[in-house]
Amino acid sequence: MNQNTALIRKQNRDEIALQKYTMISPLLDENIDPAAVRELRSKLAEQNGLSERTLRRYVNAYQKKGFEGLKPAERVRYKKEVMPDNYDEILQEAIQLRREVPRRSVEQIIFILESEGKVAPGVLKRPTLQRHLYQAGFGSAHMDIYQDARRSSSKRFCKSHRMMLVQGDIKYGPKLPIGKNGAMVQTYLSSAIDDHSRMILASQFYDNQEETIVEDTFHKVILKFGRFDKCYFDNGTQYVAKQLKLSLAKLSIRVAHAPVASGQSKGKIEKFHQVVDDFIAEAKAKKIYTLEELNYYWSIYLEEYYHNRSHEGIREYYQSLGVSVPEEGISPLQEFNRDNRPLVFLDSTVVGEAFLYHESRKVDKGGCISFQGRRYETKTQLIGRTVEIAYAPSSPEIITVTAHGMEPFQVRPLKIGEYCEPRGMIPKEMQKEEPETSRFLDVLEKQHKESVRRCADAISFGAYKREV
């Protein structure tokens, strides 16, 4: 298999897994009535032209291995110099230990495996085992370790714990003179709110409403507060984009969409937008002219006012449970911080990889690739090959190049001088260098001296023979 075929297969495996995940997502809802599962599975099977048995197989694969379990089978080989030969068996033992007691830490799992003689001391490393447990769908974030202690008929209006459901939406912001020649440009606010505490996990104004602003919002949420179970969007183009679904699916985060023309189903963030309207009025009075200044005062507004102000929605929730609330009320920040559900932080490298865009490019005869109108120098051994590039939309000037048989490496745009011809650029290692001497002539000279020496010896020997 050549590198181009391998690249295509990798991309297809992600797309196939995303299709399967989208199909079974309704069946993964922990709040679904068990009696309704069979009917829902039958309906989904009919809609997608599959058997119920196939859907059950998809669900089982996801529950065992997460998003990776939905990808078509591919042989996985562990590096012998890093992993022991029986690492698959060790990983299954670790999974069993996690299933027995979901709260067991990775350190405890390693301790048990070493004490039972399943693995030699020092062989297993915590980051490595933790990563493989997560990829197998048995990371701490995947386990059902949280008991719903506040069940009631009102739970459909509010999740019982933080980070169980996050709502996202975009709202029009003020127009600012940030265009060319001071032209007025419409701004847009992308926000993510925790369903239970009403805490704003991420919120920022942008000068566009492309799907990348939503990805940036949820990337920041996960880096700052960790993984959440599910997110809830409307049906805007930014929220149904394949890249956003793929990024969240890779982190085992489910996506749900509100019914069409059903604003009441997104009441929490719609209510929050009334707070945004108050801020926009203050921003106009402040005479803000730059996007940076707008976001600066918005962050202050959230931290000093919204998050520290008692929220009526939180009061109503507890009153519906028959729980008394202090007279001064409970603020979103207080409710978020006092929740006993632990935050599940992910490795920043894993999160970053999940939100990267992936494309393919062919390396030209100069060892360069073109991307977004700019040229990037790769390596001469890649000339003529197709490589995969990965980049973050927020910083596309740095891209990571991946090719079959090589370690991934980063490249930046070439800086082309005023009098350079960009089409004719040659990699540095292939450019002509001024030699100090002619090595070819030096070799010939050496051979010539050797020939002269041999000839002189022959003549001297001939003279000796004649004298005798």
N, C-alpha and C positions, 0 to 999 in steps of 0.2 A: 504494500500500500504506500503510495507516495504521500508527500506532506499535504498536497492540496486535497486529496481524498479524506485524509485524517481530519483536516480543518472543517470540511463540509459535514462530516459525520458528527463532530463535536457540536456544531451549531444545531444540527438536526435533532440531536439527543436532547438539548435544552428545550427546543420548541415542542417536541413530542411530550416531554415531561410536563411542560406548562399546560398543554391541551388536556392531559389526563388530570392534572391538579384542578383545572377549571371545572371539569366535569364532576369530580367527586367532592368539591368544596362544600356544597350544601350538606353532604353526609358527615362532614367532620365537625359540625356544630355540636358542642357538648350539651347545649340546652334543648336539642331536638327530642321530642317525645319518642321513646323507643318503639311505641306501637305504630308510629307513623313512618319509621325508617323503611320498612319493606315497601310501603306504598310509594314513598319518595324515590327509592331505588328503582322500582319498576318504571316510574315516570321518566327518570333520567335515562334509563336504558333504552326506552322507546324513543326518546328525543334524540339520542346520539347513535341509534342503530347498533347498540351493543347488547350483550346478554347481561342479566343480573349477576351471573357468576363472574364475568369479566370485571364489573364494577366492584364486586366484593374483593377480587384479587388486587385491584388498584388500591382500595382502601387499606387492605392488610399490608401491602408493600409500603405505603406511605407511613402507616403506624409503626412499622418496624425500622425503616431506614430514612424516613423523611422525604424531602424532595428528590434526593438522589435515588431513592427506591423506585421512582416513577420513570427513570431514564431506561432506555433499552439496555439490555445486558451487554456488558463489556468486560473483558478480562482485566482484572486488577492485579498488579504485581507489586509486592512490597519490596523495597530495597533490602537485600539481605544484610548489608552492612549497617542498616539502621534498625530493622525489625527482625525479631527472631523468626525462625522458619514456621513456627506454629502460631503466628500472630493472630490469624483468623480465629483460632480456638480460644486464645486469650481474650480477644475482643468479645466473643460470645459470652465468656465467663463474666467479663466486666459488665456486659449488658444485663445478665441475669442478676448480678449483685445490685445494680441500680434499680431493677424492676422489683426486687424483694423489698428494698427500703429506698424509696425515691429520694429521700433526703441525704443519702450517703454522698459524701464528697469524693472527688477523684482521689485525693490522698488516702482516704479510708479504703477505697476499692483496691488501690495499689498495695496497701498494707495487708489486706486480707489475702490477695493473690500471692504475695510474697510469703506470708505466714503459712499458707496452705501448700506451699511448694509448687504452685502452678507456674511461677516464673522466678528466675533468679533475682536477688536483690540488686537494685540499680539499673535493671534492664529497661523497665517502663519509666518514661518521663511524663510528668503531669500534663504539660501542654500538649504533647502528642496524643496521649490517651483521651484527654478532654476533647481535642479536635475530632478524633475518630468517633467518639461517643455522640458528639453533636451531629456529625455527618451521617451517622447511622440512625438518627432520630431519637436518641436517648440522652441528649444533653439535659441539664437541669431545667432548661426552659421548656422542654417537651413533656416533662413528667406531670402528671396530674397530682400535684402535691398540695393543692390548695382546696380546703374544704369551704364550701359556700355556707358560711355561718349566718348569713343574713337573708335567707330565702323568704320570699313573700310574693304576693300577687302583683306587687309593684315593680318586681325586678326587671320586667321587660322595658321599663322606662329608665332604668339606671343599673349599670353593672355593679356588683357587690364589692369589687376591689379595683384598685388602680391597675392600669396597663392590661386590662382584659379587653378593652375596646377603645380605639382611638378614631375620632372623626376628623376628616380633613375637608377643607373647602377653600375657595378663592373668592375674594371680595374686591370690588373696585375701590381704589384709593384716590387721593387727590391728584390733580394734574400739576406737574412741576416743569419749570423751564429748563429742562435738561437735554433737549434735543439740539440739533445743529442750529447755530445762530440764535440760541435761546428759545427754540420752539417748544411749545407746551406738549408734554408727553404724559399719557395716562399711566398711572401706577396701579399695581395689583398686589393685594395682601394674601399670601398663602399661609394658612395656619393649620395646626394640629392640636386638638383638645382631648384630654383624657375624659372618657365618658363618666367615670365615677366621681372624680374629685373636681372636675371642671378646670383643672390646671392646664394652662397653655404650655404645651411641651416644646413647641417651636412656632415662630411667627415672624415673618419678614416681608417688607415691601420690595417689589421688583418692578423693572421697567418693561416687562412683557408678561404674557400669560401662557407661555409654552409649557409643555409637559415637564421640562427640566426643572422648573421652579418647584413643582410638587415633589419630584425626586429629591431635590436638594433639601426640602423641608423634612421629609421622612428620614433621609440620611442623617440629618442633625438630631432628630428625635432618638434614633436608635443608638447613635454614638454617645449621646448625653444621658439617656435614661435606660437604655437597654432594650431588649426584645419585648414586644407586646403580642398578644394572642391574635388580634383581629383588627382590621381597619374598615371604616364605613365611609363610602363616598357617594356622590351623586353620579349621574351618567354623562358628565362632561367629557370632552375628548381627552383632556389631560389625565383623567382618572381611569379611562378604559384603555389607555395605551399599553401595548405589549411589554415595553421595557419596564414600566413600573410594576406590572404584575409579575414579571420574571424576577425582578430584584427582590420583591417581598417574598415570593415563593421560595427562592433560594434560602431565605432565612426562616422558612416555615411560618410565615405570617399569612393568615387567610385574608381574603379581600371580599367584601360584600358591597353591593350597590343598592341605593334606595330605589324604591319603585318610582317610575316616571310620574312627574307632577305630584310628588308627595313631600312637600316641604316640611310637614309636621314631623316626619320621621327623622329629620335632622334638627330637631328643636334646640338642642344644646348649643350647637355652633351658630345657629341662626340667632339665638338669644345673645350670644357673645358678640355677634356683628353689631348689635345695638350699642355695645360698649365701644366698638371701633368707630361708629358714627360720632360718638361724643369726642373721641380723640381727634378725629379729622377736623371737627369744628375748632378744637383748641390749636391744632396745627396751622390752620388758616390764620387764626389770630396771631400766632407766633411768627407768621410770614416766613415759613420754611421754603428754601429754594433748591436744596440738593437732596438726593436720595439718601446719602450717608447721614445727613442731619435728620431726615425723617425717621430713619430706623433707629438712630440714637435716642431720640425722644420717645419713640414707641417702646423701646426696651425699658426705659425708665418708667413709663406709664404702666407697663405690665407689672414690673417688679415692685414698685412703690405704691401702686393704687389697686389694680385689679386683683392681684394674687393675695393681697393682705386685707381685702375687704370681705366682710361676711357675705355669703352667697345664699340667696333664698332657696335656690334649687336644692342645696344640701340640707337645709332645714326641713324642707318638705319631704325629702327622702326619709330622714330619720323619724319624722312625725308619723309617716305612713307605717313605720315598723313599731310604733309605740315607744320609741326611745326619746328621752328628754334631751333637749339641746340647750346649751348655755344661752343666757339672755343676750349676750353680745354676738351670738351666732358662731359659725365656723367658716373660715376663709378657704379658698381652694388650696393655698399653700399648706395650711394646717391639716386639711383632710388628706392631702397627698402624702405628707410626711408622717402622719400618725398611722397610716395603713400598715398592717402587719404582713402584707404580702411582699416578699423580698423582690428587689429589682434583679433582673437577669442580664448582666452585661456580657456583650460578645466581644471577641477579639476584633480590634479595629481593622486588621488586615482582611478578615473574613467579611466584615461589613463593607469595606471599601471595594473588594472584588465583586460583591453582589451588585453594587450600583454602577459598575463600569459598563460602558458601551463597548461592543465588540464589532469589528469590521475586518474585511480582508483586503489586502493590497498586494500588487505585484511589484517586486524590486526591479528597477530598470538597470540598464547596462552601466550606469554610473554608481550603482549600489545604493540608490536613493528611492524613496517612496514619496508620493504626493498625497497630502491630506489637507482639506479645507483651504486649498490655494497655496499651501506652503510645502516646501520640500524638506525631508528629513533623511539624514545619512544613516544607513544601517551598517551592514558588514559585507565585505566583498564576496564572501562565500555564499551569500544569499542572492546574488545576481541571477535574475531569471526565475526565481522562486516566488511563490505566493505565501505571504505571511499573515498572521493574525495580529491586529493592533487592538489595544484596549486603552480607553481614555475616559476621563471624567469630564462631563459637559461643562463643569464649572472652570476647568483648567485644561483645555484641549491642547495647549502648547507642549504638554508633556505626555508622551504616549509610550506604552510598553509594547515591545515587539516580541512575539512568540513564534518560533519556527521549530519544526520537527527536528529533534536531535540536538537542540541548543537550549541553554538556559535563557529565560526571558531577560531582556535588557531594555533600558529606557533611552529614548532619543529626544532631542529637542530640534526646533526648526533651524535650518542652516542660515547663517548670516551672510548675505551676498553683498559684496562691495558695489560701489557705484558703477564701476567699469567692467564688472564681471558678467559673463554670459551664463545665466542660470541653467540653460539646457545642456551646456557642455561641461558641467562640473564633474570632476573625477575624485573618487575617494582619496584621502590624504596618503594612505598607504600605497596607492597606485600611481601617485604623481611622480614625475621625473625629478631626480635629485642630481645636483651638480657633483660629479665624481672628482676625487682627488687625483686619480690616475686611471689608466686603462688596464684593468685586471687581465683582459685578454692579451694585450701586448706584453704585459709582465710575464704571463705564462709562456708566451712564445719565446721571449727573451731567455727565460730560464731553460726552456728546452734547447734553444740554440747553444747556450753555453755548455750544456751537457753533451750536445753533439760534437762541439769543437773539442771538448776534453777527451771524448772517446776516440776521435780522429787523431788527436795528438798522441795518445797512448799507442795507437796502432802504428803510426809512423815511427815512433821511438822504438817499438819492438821490432819492426822491419829492419831498421838500421842495425840493431844489435845482431840480427841473424846474419846479415851480410859480412859483418866483421869477423864472425866466427867462421 
